[in-house]
């Protein structure tokens, strides 16, 4: 896929353990959600979770960003609920 459009999203958490929990919650979705028009890469560096969304067009990029921000938000909410 040629992806001329991309966005890099970074979230920093108060601990590496929290960042790891968020990353582990989102990671299974990486291979399940990708389509013909979007791809995503996920990484973690200490307390930081980084997500790059690439797309062939701006509509697909917006949809991909919304999907991944929603998934990250659900992971964060679930983690707060466990405390």
ABEGO torsion letter per residue (X at the ends): XBBABBBBBBBBBABAAAAAAAAAAAAAAAAAABBAABBBBBBBBEABBBBBBBBABAAAAAAAAAAAAAAAAAAAAAAAAAX
